[in-house]
């Protein structure tokens, strides 16, 4: 069963203008797309303050772009599962905790493991 945390992490990286640092900023505050969307848009924008294209990113997070990215991420994870390739994200129990000590710019958003 693919990890919901991994699907969210991969979906974020599929959004236009969202890189590793912005994805980490989102994941630091919202552990799932549902948690993100339960928050007011202004709160999400505040968490991205100073990020390039923050307003456009918030529009994507609350629009169909995130839904489409989540669907595609689910397809990718489902295709990897029979190959015994797991994708791990920070909220997964198998995530190496020592990676959290790295700067956002150096820490991966997801790990592919065989």
N, C-alpha and C positions, 0 to 999 in steps of 0.2 A: 504494500500500500504506500503510494507516494506521500511524502510529508507535506502537510499544508504549509508549513513554514518555508520549505524549499520552493513550493509553487509560488508563494508570495514573493520570495526573494528573486526568483527567475523572472517573474512577471514584471517586477519593478525595473529590472535591467533591460527589459524589452521596450520600455517606454522611451519615447524620444526625449533626449536631453537628460535622462537619469543615468548617472554613472555610479561608480562604487561609493563615492563619498555621500552623494545625495541619497542613494539607497540606504546606506547605513544610518543617515539622519532620520529617515522614515522608520526604519526597523528599530531604532533605539526607543522610539515613542509608541509605536503601534505594532503589535505582534501578529496582526492579521488584517486582511482587507476589511473585515467586518468591524474590527476595533477602530480602524482608521475612519470608516464611513459613519460610525456612530458619533464621531467627534465633529464639532462645527468646522466648516471650511476655514474660518478665520484662525482656529486653533492649529489646524494643519499648516496653514500659511505661516503662522508664527514660528512653528518648528522648522520651517525651511527658510526663515529670514536670512537673507544674504546669499542664498544659493542662486546660481544663474537660472533665470527663467522660472522662478519659484511660482508665480501666478499661473503660468502655463502648465507647470507640473501638477499643481493642485487641480486644475481643470481636468487633466488626464486622470488623476486619481479618483475623481468623483464622476467621471464620464465612462462611456463605453470602451475607451481605450484600455483601461485597467481590466475590465471584464474580458475583452478580447485577448489581452496578454495572459490573463489567468487561464483561459481556455487553452491557449497554445502551450503554456508552461505545463499544464496537466498532460497534454499530448506527448510532450517531450519526456516527462517523467514516466509515463506509461510505457513509452517505447524503450526506455532505458532499463526498466525493471526486469524484463526477461533476460537481459544481458548481464544481470546481477551488478548493475551500476547504480549506486545510490547517490543522490544529491542531498547534501547536508546543509542546513542553514543554522544560524546562531541559536534558535530556540529548540533545535533537535537535541535529544539526550546524548547522541554520539558525537556532537560537535566538540572539537578539542578546545577546552576552556582557555588554554594558553594563547590561542589566537586573539582573544578579546583584549589582551595586553598590547596588541599592535595598534598603531595609528589607523584611523579610518581609511586613509589613503593607501595603507599597506595591507590591510586585512581583507581577505576575500569575502565577498557577500555570500558565496556558496562554494562548497567543495564537492568535487566529483570523486567518488570512491568505488573501487572494485572490490 
